[in-house]
Amino acid sequence: MSAPRQDRDDRFRTVCWREMLQSGTDPSDSTGLALEQLIDLQRAAGPAPDPRRPQ
């Protein structure tokens, strides 16, 4: 079940990088690094709990 999630995350990452490159932003600047760190943190933390199903 993690494969589709990984694929979706990678697609999101690709779209973000493409938009940053088209906007003339240097991908090695702090924004690019922060984006990478946020994506990695989200992947490590896993999906957010569903608010419709309180535990």
LUMMAR-878822 format. One line per 8 residues: their letters; for each residue x negated, y, z negated of N, C-alpha, C, O, CB. Coordinates in Angstrom, 1 decimal, padded with zeros to 4 digits. Glycine has a CB too. Example, Ala and Ser with C-alpha at 12.3 -4.5 7.8 and 13.67 -1.06 7.14 Angstrom:
AS	-013.2:-005.7:-007.8:-012.3:-004.5:-007.8:-013.2:-003.3:-007.8:-014.2:-003.3:-008.5:-011.3:-004.5:-009.0  -012.8:-002.2:-007.1:-013.7:-001.1:-007.1:-012.9:000.0:-007.9:-013.4:001.1:-008.0:-014.1:-000.6:-005.7
END
This chain:
MSAPRQDR	-000.8:-001.2:000.0:000.0:000.0:000.0:-000.9:001.3:000.0:-000.4:002.4:000.3:000.9:000.0:-001.2  -002.2:001.1:-000.3:-003.0:002.3:-000.4:-003.5:002.7:001.0:-004.0:003.8:001.2:-004.2:002.0:-001.3  -003.5:001.7:002.0:-004.0:002.1:003.3:-003.2:003.2:004.0:-003.8:004.1:004.5:-003.9:000.8:004.2  -001.8:003.1:004.0:-001.1:004.2:004.6:-001.3:005.6:003.9:-001.4:006.6:004.5:000.4:004.0:004.6  -001.5:005.5:002.6:-001.7:006.8:001.8:-003.1:007.3:002.2:-003.2:008.5:002.4:-001.7:006.5:000.3  -004.1:006.5:002.3:-005.4:006.9:002.7:-005.4:007.5:004.1:-006.0:008.6:004.3:-006.4:005.7:002.7  -004.6:006.9:005.0:-004.5:007.4:006.4:-003.9:008.7:006.4:-004.3:009.6:007.1:-003.7:006.4:007.2  -002.8:008.9:005.6:-002.1:010.2:005.5:-003.0:011.3:005.0:-003.0:012.4:005.5:-000.8:010.1:004.7
DDRFRTVC	-003.8:010.9:003.9:-004.7:011.9:003.3:-005.8:012.3:004.4:-006.1:013.5:004.5:-005.4:011.3:002.1  -006.3:011.3:005.1:-007.3:011.6:006.1:-006.8:012.5:007.2:-007.5:013.4:007.7:-007.9:010.3:006.7  -005.5:012.2:007.6:-004.9:013.1:008.7:-004.8:014.5:008.2:-005.0:015.4:008.9:-003.5:012.5:009.1  -004.3:014.6:006.9:-004.2:016.0:006.3:-005.5:016.7:006.3:-005.6:017.9:006.6:-003.6:015.9:004.9  -006.6:016.0:005.9:-007.9:016.5:005.8:-008.3:017.0:007.2:-008.9:018.1:007.4:-008.9:015.5:005.2  -008.1:016.2:008.2:-008.5:016.5:009.6:-007.8:017.8:010.1:-008.4:018.7:010.7:-008.2:015.4:010.6  -006.5:017.9:009.8:-005.7:019.1:010.2:-006.2:020.3:009.5:-006.4:021.4:010.1:-004.2:018.9:009.9  -006.5:020.2:008.2:-007.1:021.3:007.4:-008.4:021.8:008.0:-008.6:023.0:008.2:-007.2:021.0:005.9
WREMLQSG	-009.3:020.9:008.3:-010.6:021.2:008.8:-010.4:021.9:010.2:-011.1:022.9:010.5:-011.5:020.0:009.0  -009.5:021.4:011.0:-009.3:021.9:012.4:-008.8:023.4:012.2:-009.3:024.3:013.0:-008.3:021.1:013.2  -007.9:023.6:011.3:-007.4:025.0:011.1:-008.4:025.9:010.7:-008.5:027.1:011.1:-006.2:025.0:010.2  -009.3:025.4:009.8:-010.4:026.3:009.2:-011.4:026.6:010.3:-011.9:027.7:010.4:-011.1:025.6:008.1  -011.7:025.6:011.2:-012.6:025.8:012.3:-012.1:026.8:013.3:-012.8:027.7:013.8:-013.0:024.5:012.9  -010.8:026.7:013.6:-010.2:027.6:014.6:-010.1:029.0:014.0:-010.1:030.0:014.8:-008.8:027.1:015.0  -010.0:029.1:012.7:-009.8:030.5:012.1:-011.2:031.1:012.0:-011.3:032.3:011.5:-009.1:030.4:010.8  -012.3:030.4:012.4:-013.6:031.0:012.3:-014.2:030.9:010.9:-015.3:031.5:010.7:-013.6:032.4:012.7
TDPSDSTG	-013.6:030.1:010.0:-014.2:029.9:008.7:-015.3:028.9:008.7:-015.2:027.8:009.4:-013.1:029.5:007.7  -016.4:029.2:008.1:-017.5:028.3:008.0:-017.1:027.1:007.1:-016.8:027.4:005.9:-018.8:029.0:007.5  -017.1:025.9:007.6:-016.6:024.8:006.7:-017.5:024.5:005.5:-017.2:023.7:004.6:-016.5:023.5:007.6  -018.7:025.0:005.5:-019.6:024.8:004.4:-019.5:025.8:003.3:-020.3:025.8:002.3:-021.1:024.7:004.9  -018.6:026.8:003.5:-018.4:027.8:002.5:-017.7:027.3:001.3:-017.3:026.1:001.2:-017.7:029.1:003.0  -017.5:028.1:000.3:-016.8:027.6:-001.0:-015.4:027.2:-000.8:-015.0:026.3:-001.5:-016.9:028.7:-002.0  -014.7:027.7:000.2:-013.3:027.3:000.4:-013.3:025.9:000.9:-012.5:025.1:000.5:-012.6:028.2:001.5  -014.2:025.6:001.9:-014.3:024.2:002.4:-014.6:023.2:001.3:-014.0:022.1:001.2:-015.2:024.1:003.5
LALEQLID	-015.6:023.6:000.5:-016.0:022.7:-000.6:-014.9:022.5:-001.6:-014.6:021.4:-002.1:-017.2:023.2:-001.3  -014.2:023.6:-002.0:-013.0:023.5:-002.9:-012.0:022.6:-002.3:-011.4:021.8:-003.1:-012.5:024.9:-003.2  -011.7:022.7:-001.0:-010.7:021.9:-000.4:-011.1:020.4:-000.5:-010.2:019.5:-000.8:-010.5:022.3:001.1  -012.3:020.1:-000.2:-012.8:018.7:-000.3:-012.6:018.2:-001.7:-012.2:017.0:-001.9:-014.3:018.6:000.1  -013.0:019.0:-002.7:-012.9:018.6:-004.1:-011.5:018.3:-004.5:-011.2:017.4:-005.2:-013.6:019.6:-005.0  -010.6:019.2:-004.1:-009.1:019.0:-004.4:-008.6:017.7:-003.8:-007.9:017.0:-004.5:-008.3:020.2:-003.9  -009.0:017.4:-002.6:-008.5:016.2:-001.9:-009.0:015.0:-002.6:-008.3:014.0:-002.9:-008.9:016.2:-000.4  -010.3:015.0:-003.0:-010.9:013.9:-003.7:-010.3:013.7:-005.1:-010.1:012.6:-005.5:-012.4:014.1:-003.9
LQRAAGPA	-010.0:014.8:-005.8:-009.3:014.7:-007.1:-008.0:014.1:-006.9:-007.5:013.3:-007.8:-009.3:016.1:-007.8  -007.2:014.6:-005.9:-005.9:014.0:-005.7:-005.9:012.5:-005.4:-005.1:011.8:-005.9:-005.2:014.8:-004.6  -006.9:012.1:-004.6:-007.0:010.7:-004.3:-007.4:009.9:-005.6:-006.8:008.8:-005.8:-008.1:010.5:-003.2  -008.2:010.4:-006.4:-008.6:009.7:-007.6:-007.5:009.7:-008.6:-007.3:008.7:-009.3:-009.8:010.4:-008.3  -006.7:010.7:-008.7:-005.6:010.8:-009.7:-004.4:009.9:-009.2:-003.6:009.5:-010.1:-005.1:012.2:-009.9  -004.3:009.7:-007.9:-003.1:008.9:-007.4:-001.9:009.8:-007.2:-002.0:011.0:-007.5:-002.8:007.7:-008.4  -000.8:009.1:-006.8:000.4:009.9:-006.5:001.0:010.5:-007.8:000.9:009.9:-008.9:001.4:009.0:-005.9  001.6:011.6:-007.7:002.3:012.3:-008.8:003.5:011.4:-009.2:004.1:010.8:-008.3:002.7:013.7:-008.5
PDPRRPQ	003.9:011.4:-010.5:005.1:010.7:-010.9:006.3:011.3:-010.3:006.4:012.5:-010.1:005.2:010.7:-012.4  007.3:010.5:-010.0:008.5:010.9:-009.3:009.4:011.7:-010.3:009.8:011.1:-011.3:009.3:009.7:-008.7  009.6:013.0:-010.1:010.4:013.7:-011.1:011.9:013.2:-011.2:012.5:013.6:-012.2:010.4:015.2:-010.8  012.3:012.5:-010.2:013.7:012.0:-010.3:013.8:010.8:-011.2:014.9:010.4:-011.5:014.2:011.6:-008.9  012.7:010.2:-011.6:012.7:009.0:-012.4:011.9:009.3:-013.7:010.7:008.9:-013.7:012.2:007.8:-011.7  012.4:009.9:-014.7:011.7:010.2:-015.9:011.3:008.8:-016.6:012.1:007.9:-016.6:012.5:011.0:-016.9  010.2:008.8:-017.2:009.7:007.5:-017.8:010.2:007.4:-019.2:010.0:006.4:-019.9:008.2:007.5:-017.8
END
